[in-house]
Every structure is written in structure tokens, then in C-alpha cells.
Amino acid sequence: MKKNMGNLDKIIRIIVAIAFAGLYFGGILTGTMGIVFLVLGAVFVLTSLVSFCPLYTLVGLNTCPRK
């Protein structure tokens, strides 16, 4: 897997994942919608850790700075 995510993109994804988790565990998002957002947050964290987003590959996007 070739990295296709820059640092700013990873930071934004982690912040959004933390917000989703806070909404879920705070009781604001509940039920199916809460679980969907929690899973989406987990995907954001996972893609941030590996610096690769499969959707970016399909769309042809790359936020990783050039060397």
C-alpha cells in the first residue's frame, strides 16, 4: 500500500473520530445511528494509522506531500 494521506488529513480524521466516540458514549447518538458513527470513527482511526485510504485510490486523490 502506497501512502496517500497527509498529516493534516490524518489529524482531521482522528479529531472527527474522537468527536463521534464522544457523541456515542455521551448518549447523544444512540441506536443504529450511533453504531454507524462509531464504526465510521474506527475506520477513520485505522486509515489514519496506516496512512492509506482505499477510497482515495478509487477517486485518484492523494493528500500526501511529494518528496
PDB file of N, CA, C and O in Angstrom:
ATOM      1  N   MET A   1       0.845  -1.183   0.000  1.00  0.00           N
ATOM      2  CA  MET A   1       0.000   0.000   0.000  1.00  0.00           C
ATOM      3  C   MET A   1       0.888   1.243   0.000  1.00  0.00           C
ATOM      4  O   MET A   1       1.760   1.404   0.854  1.00  0.00           O
ATOM      5  N   LYS A   2       0.652   2.091  -0.948  1.00  0.00           N
ATOM      6  CA  LYS A   2       1.370   3.346  -1.032  1.00  0.00           C
ATOM      7  C   LYS A   2       0.612   4.391  -0.219  1.00  0.00           C
ATOM      8  O   LYS A   2      -0.607   4.509  -0.342  1.00  0.00           O
ATOM      9  N   LYS A   3       1.319   5.139   0.602  1.00  0.00           N
ATOM     10  CA  LYS A   3       0.670   6.155   1.433  1.00  0.00           C
ATOM     11  C   LYS A   3       0.025   7.211   0.546  1.00  0.00           C
ATOM     12  O   LYS A   3       0.618   7.676  -0.427  1.00  0.00           O
ATOM     13  N   ASN A   4      -1.205   7.581   0.904  1.00  0.00           N
ATOM     14  CA  ASN A   4      -1.894   8.612   0.140  1.00  0.00           C
ATOM     15  C   ASN A   4      -2.605   9.634   1.040  1.00  0.00           C
ATOM     16  O   ASN A   4      -3.514  10.335   0.596  1.00  0.00           O
ATOM     17  N   MET A   5      -2.179   9.708   2.313  1.00  0.00           N
ATOM     18  CA  MET A   5      -2.781  10.653   3.249  1.00  0.00           C
ATOM     19  C   MET A   5      -1.702  11.512   3.886  1.00  0.00           C
ATOM     20  O   MET A   5      -0.685  11.006   4.361  1.00  0.00           O
ATOM     21  N   GLY A   6      -1.936  12.818   3.888  1.00  0.00           N
ATOM     22  CA  GLY A   6      -1.026  13.749   4.524  1.00  0.00           C
ATOM     23  C   GLY A   6      -1.318  13.891   6.011  1.00  0.00           C
ATOM     24  O   GLY A   6      -2.307  13.358   6.514  1.00  0.00           O
ATOM     25  N   ASN A   7      -0.446  14.617   6.710  1.00  0.00           N
ATOM     26  CA  ASN A   7      -0.581  14.780   8.158  1.00  0.00           C
ATOM     27  C   ASN A   7      -1.857  15.525   8.547  1.00  0.00           C
ATOM     28  O   ASN A   7      -2.534  15.136   9.498  1.00  0.00           O
ATOM     29  N   LEU A   8      -2.189  16.590   7.820  1.00  0.00           N
ATOM     30  CA  LEU A   8      -3.399  17.350   8.145  1.00  0.00           C
ATOM     31  C   LEU A   8      -4.640  16.475   7.996  1.00  0.00           C
ATOM     32  O   LEU A   8      -5.549  16.536   8.825  1.00  0.00           O
ATOM     33  N   ASP A   9      -4.679  15.677   6.962  1.00  0.00           N
ATOM     34  CA  ASP A   9      -5.797  14.763   6.732  1.00  0.00           C
ATOM     35  C   ASP A   9      -5.921  13.765   7.882  1.00  0.00           C
ATOM     36  O   ASP A   9      -7.026  13.490   8.351  1.00  0.00           O
ATOM     37  N   LYS A  10      -4.793  13.224   8.334  1.00  0.00           N
ATOM     38  CA  LYS A  10      -4.817  12.260   9.440  1.00  0.00           C
ATOM     39  C   LYS A  10      -5.290  12.908  10.729  1.00  0.00           C
ATOM     40  O   LYS A  10      -6.065  12.308  11.473  1.00  0.00           O
ATOM     41  N   ILE A  11      -4.835  14.125  11.004  1.00  0.00           N
ATOM     42  CA  ILE A  11      -5.235  14.830  12.229  1.00  0.00           C
ATOM     43  C   ILE A  11      -6.733  15.112  12.221  1.00  0.00           C
ATOM     44  O   ILE A  11      -7.414  14.917  13.228  1.00  0.00           O
ATOM     45  N   ILE A  12      -7.241  15.569  11.083  1.00  0.00           N
ATOM     46  CA  ILE A  12      -8.679  15.863  10.983  1.00  0.00           C
ATOM     47  C   ILE A  12      -9.498  14.594  11.195  1.00  0.00           C
ATOM     48  O   ILE A  12     -10.513  14.625  11.891  1.00  0.00           O
ATOM     49  N   ARG A  13      -9.074  13.486  10.606  1.00  0.00           N
ATOM     50  CA  ARG A  13      -9.804  12.224  10.774  1.00  0.00           C
ATOM     51  C   ARG A  13      -9.814  11.770  12.233  1.00  0.00           C
ATOM     52  O   ARG A  13     -10.838  11.294  12.723  1.00  0.00           O
ATOM     53  N   ILE A  14      -8.701  11.911  12.918  1.00  0.00           N
ATOM     54  CA  ILE A  14      -8.639  11.498  14.323  1.00  0.00           C
ATOM     55  C   ILE A  14      -9.535  12.383  15.187  1.00  0.00           C
ATOM     56  O   ILE A  14     -10.216  11.890  16.086  1.00  0.00           O
ATOM     57  N   ILE A  15      -9.536  13.691  14.915  1.00  0.00           N
ATOM     58  CA  ILE A  15     -10.403  14.601  15.674  1.00  0.00           C
ATOM     59  C   ILE A  15     -11.874  14.259  15.448  1.00  0.00           C
ATOM     60  O   ILE A  15     -12.665  14.253  16.391  1.00  0.00           O
ATOM     61  N   VAL A  16     -12.236  13.979  14.211  1.00  0.00           N
ATOM     62  CA  VAL A  16     -13.627  13.611  13.909  1.00  0.00           C
ATOM     63  C   VAL A  16     -13.994  12.286  14.583  1.00  0.00           C
ATOM     64  O   VAL A  16     -15.110  12.130  15.078  1.00  0.00           O
ATOM     65  N   ALA A  17     -13.061  11.337  14.601  1.00  0.00           N
ATOM     66  CA  ALA A  17     -13.314  10.048  15.255  1.00  0.00           C
ATOM     67  C   ALA A  17     -13.523  10.232  16.755  1.00  0.00           C
ATOM     68  O   ALA A  17     -14.392   9.589  17.345  1.00  0.00           O
ATOM     69  N   ILE A  18     -12.737  11.101  17.370  1.00  0.00           N
ATOM     70  CA  ILE A  18     -12.903  11.381  18.798  1.00  0.00           C
ATOM     71  C   ILE A  18     -14.263  12.029  19.053  1.00  0.00           C
ATOM     72  O   ILE A  18     -14.931  11.716  20.039  1.00  0.00           O
ATOM     73  N   ALA A  19     -14.667  12.928  18.166  1.00  0.00           N
ATOM     74  CA  ALA A  19     -15.978  13.573  18.312  1.00  0.00           C
ATOM     75  C   ALA A  19     -17.103  12.542  18.190  1.00  0.00           C
ATOM     76  O   ALA A  19     -18.057  12.570  18.967  1.00  0.00           O
ATOM     77  N   PHE A  20     -16.994  11.631  17.216  1.00  0.00           N
ATOM     78  CA  PHE A  20     -18.007  10.585  17.059  1.00  0.00           C
ATOM     79  C   PHE A  20     -18.092   9.708  18.307  1.00  0.00           C
ATOM     80  O   PHE A  20     -19.185   9.384  18.771  1.00  0.00           O
ATOM     81  N   ALA A  21     -16.933   9.328  18.847  1.00  0.00           N
ATOM     82  CA  ALA A  21     -16.911   8.498  20.055  1.00  0.00           C
ATOM     83  C   ALA A  21     -17.523   9.251  21.232  1.00  0.00           C
ATOM     84  O   ALA A  21     -18.265   8.673  22.026  1.00  0.00           O
ATOM     85  N   GLY A  22     -17.213  10.533  21.342  1.00  0.00           N
ATOM     86  CA  GLY A  22     -17.785  11.345  22.418  1.00  0.00           C
ATOM     87  C   GLY A  22     -19.293  11.448  22.328  1.00  0.00           C
ATOM     88  O   GLY A  22     -19.989  11.383  23.341  1.00  0.00           O
ATOM     89  N   LEU A  23     -19.798  11.608  21.115  1.00  0.00           N
ATOM     90  CA  LEU A  23     -21.247  11.674  20.919  1.00  0.00           C
ATOM     91  C   LEU A  23     -21.918  10.353  21.264  1.00  0.00           C
ATOM     92  O   LEU A  23     -23.005  10.328  21.841  1.00  0.00           O
ATOM     93  N   TYR A  24     -21.258   9.254  20.904  1.00  0.00           N
ATOM     94  CA  TYR A  24     -21.845   7.942  21.175  1.00  0.00           C
ATOM     95  C   TYR A  24     -21.819   7.634  22.668  1.00  0.00           C
ATOM     96  O   TYR A  24     -22.843   7.282  23.252  1.00  0.00           O
ATOM     97  N   PHE A  25     -20.651   7.767  23.279  1.00  0.00           N
ATOM     98  CA  PHE A  25     -20.534   7.411  24.692  1.00  0.00           C
ATOM     99  C   PHE A  25     -21.167   8.457  25.607  1.00  0.00           C
ATOM    100  O   PHE A  25     -21.427   8.177  26.777  1.00  0.00           O
ATOM    101  N   GLY A  26     -21.416   9.655  25.087  1.00  0.00           N
ATOM    102  CA  GLY A  26     -22.129  10.671  25.848  1.00  0.00           C
ATOM    103  C   GLY A  26     -23.635  10.498  25.799  1.00  0.00           C
ATOM    104  O   GLY A  26     -24.366  11.208  26.490  1.00  0.00           O
ATOM    105  N   GLY A  27     -24.099   9.571  24.996  1.00  0.00           N
ATOM    106  CA  GLY A  27     -25.524   9.294  24.926  1.00  0.00           C
ATOM    107  C   GLY A  27     -26.282  10.197  23.973  1.00  0.00           C
ATOM    108  O   GLY A  27     -27.511  10.157  23.935  1.00  0.00           O
ATOM    109  N   ILE A  28     -25.573  11.013  23.201  1.00  0.00           N
ATOM    110  CA  ILE A  28     -26.246  11.915  22.266  1.00  0.00           C
ATOM    111  C   ILE A  28     -26.666  11.161  21.011  1.00  0.00           C
ATOM    112  O   ILE A  28     -27.782  11.336  20.522  1.00  0.00           O
ATOM    113  N   LEU A  29     -25.774  10.322  20.489  1.00  0.00           N
ATOM    114  CA  LEU A  29     -26.102   9.448  19.364  1.00  0.00           C
ATOM    115  C   LEU A  29     -26.356   8.048  19.903  1.00  0.00           C
ATOM    116  O   LEU A  29     -25.478   7.453  20.529  1.00  0.00           O
ATOM    117  N   THR A  30     -27.523   7.533  19.670  1.00  0.00           N
ATOM    118  CA  THR A  30     -27.855   6.210  20.182  1.00  0.00           C
ATOM    119  C   THR A  30     -28.429   5.345  19.060  1.00  0.00           C
ATOM    120  O   THR A  30     -28.700   5.828  17.961  1.00  0.00           O
ATOM    121  N   GLY A  31     -28.602   4.102  19.352  1.00  0.00           N
ATOM    122  CA  GLY A  31     -29.213   3.184  18.402  1.00  0.00           C
ATOM    123  C   GLY A  31     -28.341   2.912  17.201  1.00  0.00           C
ATOM    124  O   GLY A  31     -27.113   2.936  17.282  1.00  0.00           O
ATOM    125  N   THR A  32     -28.992   2.654  16.089  1.00  0.00           N
ATOM    126  CA  THR A  32     -28.285   2.306  14.862  1.00  0.00           C
ATOM    127  C   THR A  32     -27.396   3.449  14.381  1.00  0.00           C
ATOM    128  O   THR A  32     -26.270   3.214  13.943  1.00  0.00           O
ATOM    129  N   MET A  33     -27.890   4.676  14.459  1.00  0.00           N
ATOM    130  CA  MET A  33     -27.108   5.826  14.015  1.00  0.00           C
ATOM    131  C   MET A  33     -25.834   5.963  14.843  1.00  0.00           C
ATOM    132  O   MET A  33     -24.775   6.286  14.303  1.00  0.00           O
ATOM    133  N   GLY A  34     -25.927   5.725  16.126  1.00  0.00           N
ATOM    134  CA  GLY A  34     -24.752   5.792  16.990  1.00  0.00           C
ATOM    135  C   GLY A  34     -23.719   4.743  16.627  1.00  0.00           C
ATOM    136  O   GLY A  34     -22.523   5.032  16.595  1.00  0.00           O
ATOM    137  N   ILE A  35     -24.165   3.538  16.357  1.00  0.00           N
ATOM    138  CA  ILE A  35     -23.247   2.458  15.989  1.00  0.00           C
ATOM    139  C   ILE A  35     -22.588   2.746  14.642  1.00  0.00           C
ATOM    140  O   ILE A  35     -21.399   2.484  14.463  1.00  0.00           O
ATOM    141  N   VAL A  36     -23.351   3.280  13.700  1.00  0.00           N
ATOM    142  CA  VAL A  36     -22.794   3.621  12.382  1.00  0.00           C
ATOM    143  C   VAL A  36     -21.691   4.665  12.533  1.00  0.00           C
ATOM    144  O   VAL A  36     -20.627   4.530  11.928  1.00  0.00           O
ATOM    145  N   PHE A  37     -21.932   5.703  13.332  1.00  0.00           N
ATOM    146  CA  PHE A  37     -20.922   6.733  13.543  1.00  0.00           C
ATOM    147  C   PHE A  37     -19.711   6.194  14.301  1.00  0.00           C
ATOM    148  O   PHE A  37     -18.583   6.608  14.034  1.00  0.00           O
ATOM    149  N   LEU A  38     -19.927   5.289  15.230  1.00  0.00           N
ATOM    150  CA  LEU A  38     -18.822   4.688  15.973  1.00  0.00           C
ATOM    151  C   LEU A  38     -17.946   3.843  15.043  1.00  0.00           C
ATOM    152  O   LEU A  38     -16.719   3.899  15.134  1.00  0.00           O
ATOM    153  N   VAL A  39     -18.554   3.075  14.163  1.00  0.00           N
ATOM    154  CA  VAL A  39     -17.795   2.268  13.199  1.00  0.00           C
ATOM    155  C   VAL A  39     -17.060   3.183  12.217  1.00  0.00           C
ATOM    156  O   VAL A  39     -15.905   2.927  11.877  1.00  0.00           O
ATOM    157  N   LEU A  40     -17.715   4.229  11.769  1.00  0.00           N
ATOM    158  CA  LEU A  40     -17.072   5.184  10.871  1.00  0.00           C
ATOM    159  C   LEU A  40     -15.860   5.838  11.546  1.00  0.00           C
ATOM    160  O   LEU A  40     -14.827   6.039  10.907  1.00  0.00           O
ATOM    161  N   GLY A  41     -15.986   6.163  12.818  1.00  0.00           N
ATOM    162  CA  GLY A  41     -14.858   6.715  13.567  1.00  0.00           C
ATOM    163  C   GLY A  41     -13.712   5.725  13.669  1.00  0.00           C
ATOM    164  O   GLY A  41     -12.547   6.112  13.581  1.00  0.00           O
ATOM    165  N   ALA A  42     -14.033   4.451  13.856  1.00  0.00           N
ATOM    166  CA  ALA A  42     -12.991   3.417  13.917  1.00  0.00           C
ATOM    167  C   ALA A  42     -12.278   3.291  12.575  1.00  0.00           C
ATOM    168  O   ALA A  42     -11.063   3.102  12.534  1.00  0.00           O
ATOM    169  N   VAL A  43     -13.019   3.392  11.485  1.00  0.00           N
ATOM    170  CA  VAL A  43     -12.411   3.349  10.149  1.00  0.00           C
ATOM    171  C   VAL A  43     -11.499   4.562   9.956  1.00  0.00           C
ATOM    172  O   VAL A  43     -10.414   4.432   9.390  1.00  0.00           O
ATOM    173  N   PHE A  44     -11.925   5.732  10.416  1.00  0.00           N
ATOM    174  CA  PHE A  44     -11.088   6.931  10.324  1.00  0.00           C
ATOM    175  C   PHE A  44      -9.772   6.746  11.074  1.00  0.00           C
ATOM    176  O   PHE A  44      -8.711   7.110  10.568  1.00  0.00           O
ATOM    177  N   VAL A  45      -9.840   6.182  12.276  1.00  0.00           N
ATOM    178  CA  VAL A  45      -8.616   5.967  13.057  1.00  0.00           C
ATOM    179  C   VAL A  45      -7.716   4.951  12.366  1.00  0.00           C
ATOM    180  O   VAL A  45      -6.505   5.153  12.277  1.00  0.00           O
ATOM    181  N   LEU A  46      -8.291   3.878  11.884  1.00  0.00           N
ATOM    182  CA  LEU A  46      -7.496   2.844  11.220  1.00  0.00           C
ATOM    183  C   LEU A  46      -6.801   3.382   9.967  1.00  0.00           C
ATOM    184  O   LEU A  46      -5.613   3.134   9.762  1.00  0.00           O
ATOM    185  N   THR A  47      -7.529   4.109   9.138  1.00  0.00           N
ATOM    186  CA  THR A  47      -6.917   4.659   7.932  1.00  0.00           C
ATOM    187  C   THR A  47      -5.868   5.714   8.275  1.00  0.00           C
ATOM    188  O   THR A  47      -4.892   5.869   7.541  1.00  0.00           O
ATOM    189  N   SER A  48      -6.050   6.432   9.363  1.00  0.00           N
ATOM    190  CA  SER A  48      -5.045   7.409   9.786  1.00  0.00           C
ATOM    191  C   SER A  48      -3.771   6.727  10.259  1.00  0.00           C
ATOM    192  O   SER A  48      -2.671   7.217  10.003  1.00  0.00           O
ATOM    193  N   LEU A  49      -3.909   5.612  10.940  1.00  0.00           N
ATOM    194  CA  LEU A  49      -2.730   4.906  11.449  1.00  0.00           C
ATOM    195  C   LEU A  49      -1.896   4.297  10.328  1.00  0.00           C
ATOM    196  O   LEU A  49      -0.670   4.255  10.428  1.00  0.00           O
ATOM    197  N   VAL A  50      -2.530   3.831   9.275  1.00  0.00           N
ATOM    198  CA  VAL A  50      -1.788   3.213   8.171  1.00  0.00           C
ATOM    199  C   VAL A  50      -1.506   4.205   7.036  1.00  0.00           C
ATOM    200  O   VAL A  50      -0.836   3.853   6.065  1.00  0.00           O
ATOM    201  N   SER A  51      -2.006   5.426   7.146  1.00  0.00           N
ATOM    202  CA  SER A  51      -1.800   6.489   6.144  1.00  0.00           C
ATOM    203  C   SER A  51      -2.270   6.094   4.755  1.00  0.00           C
ATOM    204  O   SER A  51      -1.687   6.512   3.755  1.00  0.00           O
ATOM    205  N   PHE A  52      -3.304   5.303   4.692  1.00  0.00           N
ATOM    206  CA  PHE A  52      -3.828   4.854   3.405  1.00  0.00           C
ATOM    207  C   PHE A  52      -5.351   4.831   3.453  1.00  0.00           C
ATOM    208  O   PHE A  52      -5.952   4.277   4.373  1.00  0.00           O
ATOM    209  N   CYS A  53      -5.959   5.445   2.443  1.00  0.00           N
ATOM    210  CA  CYS A  53      -7.414   5.441   2.328  1.00  0.00           C
ATOM    211  C   CYS A  53      -7.795   4.793   0.996  1.00  0.00           C
ATOM    212  O   CYS A  53      -7.485   5.343  -0.061  1.00  0.00           O
ATOM    213  N   PRO A  54      -8.458   3.640   1.028  1.00  0.00           N
ATOM    214  CA  PRO A  54      -8.844   2.975  -0.220  1.00  0.00           C
ATOM    215  C   PRO A  54      -9.753   3.833  -1.101  1.00  0.00           C
ATOM    216  O   PRO A  54      -9.677   3.754  -2.327  1.00  0.00           O
ATOM    217  N   LEU A  55     -10.596   4.636  -0.498  1.00  0.00           N
ATOM    218  CA  LEU A  55     -11.489   5.496  -1.269  1.00  0.00           C
ATOM    219  C   LEU A  55     -10.695   6.528  -2.069  1.00  0.00           C
ATOM    220  O   LEU A  55     -11.067   6.857  -3.196  1.00  0.00           O
ATOM    221  N   TYR A  56      -9.610   7.038  -1.499  1.00  0.00           N
ATOM    222  CA  TYR A  56      -8.756   7.989  -2.214  1.00  0.00           C
ATOM    223  C   TYR A  56      -8.174   7.344  -3.470  1.00  0.00           C
ATOM    224  O   TYR A  56      -8.034   8.003  -4.500  1.00  0.00           O
ATOM    225  N   THR A  57      -7.836   6.060  -3.387  1.00  0.00           N
ATOM    226  CA  THR A  57      -7.286   5.357  -4.541  1.00  0.00           C
ATOM    227  C   THR A  57      -8.328   5.261  -5.654  1.00  0.00           C
ATOM    228  O   THR A  57      -8.000   5.449  -6.825  1.00  0.00           O
ATOM    229  N   LEU A  58      -9.561   4.975  -5.302  1.00  0.00           N
ATOM    230  CA  LEU A  58     -10.629   4.871  -6.299  1.00  0.00           C
ATOM    231  C   LEU A  58     -10.903   6.206  -6.983  1.00  0.00           C
ATOM    232  O   LEU A  58     -11.171   6.259  -8.183  1.00  0.00           O
ATOM    233  N   VAL A  59     -10.830   7.287  -6.199  1.00  0.00           N
ATOM    234  CA  VAL A  59     -11.128   8.616  -6.720  1.00  0.00           C
ATOM    235  C   VAL A  59      -9.896   9.243  -7.384  1.00  0.00           C
ATOM    236  O   VAL A  59     -10.029  10.152  -8.203  1.00  0.00           O
ATOM    237  N   GLY A  60      -8.697   8.758  -7.031  1.00  0.00           N
ATOM    238  CA  GLY A  60      -7.465   9.304  -7.580  1.00  0.00           C
ATOM    239  C   GLY A  60      -6.934  10.477  -6.782  1.00  0.00           C
ATOM    240  O   GLY A  60      -6.208  11.315  -7.317  1.00  0.00           O
ATOM    241  N   LEU A  61      -7.288  10.548  -5.507  1.00  0.00           N
ATOM    242  CA  LEU A  61      -6.863  11.631  -4.634  1.00  0.00           C
ATOM    243  C   LEU A  61      -5.613  11.233  -3.877  1.00  0.00           C
ATOM    244  O   LEU A  61      -5.415  10.059  -3.566  1.00  0.00           O
ATOM    245  N   ASN A  62      -4.766  12.214  -3.579  1.00  0.00           N
ATOM    246  CA  ASN A  62      -3.556  11.974  -2.804  1.00  0.00           C
ATOM    247  C   ASN A  62      -3.239  13.240  -2.023  1.00  0.00           C
ATOM    248  O   ASN A  62      -2.919  14.263  -2.628  1.00  0.00           O
ATOM    249  N   THR A  63      -3.320  13.201  -0.688  1.00  0.00           N
ATOM    250  CA  THR A  63      -3.029  14.373   0.140  1.00  0.00           C
ATOM    251  C   THR A  63      -1.639  14.273   0.756  1.00  0.00           C
ATOM    252  O   THR A  63      -1.243  15.141   1.534  1.00  0.00           O
ATOM    253  N   CYS A  64      -0.906  13.239   0.420  1.00  0.00           N
ATOM    254  CA  CYS A  64       0.438  13.057   0.925  1.00  0.00           C
ATOM    255  C   CYS A  64       1.380  14.016   0.188  1.00  0.00           C
ATOM    256  O   CYS A  64       1.339  14.103  -1.039  1.00  0.00           O
ATOM    257  N   PRO A  65       2.240  14.746   0.944  1.00  0.00           N
ATOM    258  CA  PRO A  65       3.140  15.684   0.264  1.00  0.00           C
ATOM    259  C   PRO A  65       4.162  14.946  -0.606  1.00  0.00           C
ATOM    260  O   PRO A  65       4.588  13.835  -0.291  1.00  0.00           O
ATOM    261  N   ARG A  66       4.528  15.578  -1.676  1.00  0.00           N
ATOM    262  CA  ARG A  66       5.502  14.992  -2.601  1.00  0.00           C
ATOM    263  C   ARG A  66       6.898  15.055  -2.001  1.00  0.00           C
ATOM    264  O   ARG A  66       7.234  15.995  -1.281  1.00  0.00           O
ATOM    265  N   LYS A  67       7.710  14.043  -2.304  1.00  0.00           N
ATOM    266  CA  LYS A  67       9.084  14.015  -1.788  1.00  0.00           C
ATOM    267  C   LYS A  67      10.025  14.678  -2.767  1.00  0.00           C
ATOM    268  O   LYS A  67      11.227  14.754  -2.513  1.00  0.00           O
TER     269      LYS A  67
END
